[in-house]
Amino acid sequence: MTADGNGGGRPPLDRPPGERYAGPAGDAGTEPPAPGGSIGRSVAFAIGGAVSGLVVYALLAGPFAFTAGLVVAGIFAGRMIGLSARAGGGTAITSDQSVLIAIVTTLGWFVLAQLAAWLYARGEGGVLPILEYLLDVFGPVVPLVAMGSVLAAWWSAR
């Protein structure tokens, strides 16, 4: 290294090497862009995902009477809710907040999905109370749907 500190007689640099990664001239010292989300937006997106999952579940449980696909529909709904909650929150909310929104929305979706299935059956002439109907018709599928949807929402919203 030479006495001037530039190592081997090379001419000194006009500017530091890291400046080439800076943005356009004149934006030094400005604030970063505002985050693209909020808690309200996260909730709204999650509800949108829940509505789409509810339509799929209600069609499978009601008119199609396809019990075997209800767990998959629950996982689909949880996934949609979790991804929607995370996308709506953007960088403005933490991962924990996104997960909380997704799980609460998924639990609400689950209750509404079971209610929709029961109301459809009731409209077809069923007279059983809701809990008896769910246990008699769907049996262990109901708790599996709950677990699958909540786990998918948790995983997707992280």
HUNOR-V310850 format. One line per field, one symbol per residue. ss: DSSP state (~ for helix, > for strand, _ for the rest). phi: phi as a letter, one per 30 degrees, with the letter a starting at -180 (. if undefined). Layout:
ss->???
phi->???
This chain:
ss->________________~~~~~_________________~~~~~~~~~~~~~~~~~~~~~~~_____~~~~~~~~~~~~~~~~~~~~~~~_____~~~~~~~~~~~~~~~~~~~~~~~~~~~~~______~~~~~~~~___~~~~~~~~~~~~~~~~~_
phi->.dddiciiidddddbdddddcddeejcdiddddddcaadddddddddddddddddddddddcedhcddcddddddedddddddddddddhcdbdddddddddddddddddddddddddddddddjdbddedddddddchddddddddddddddddddd
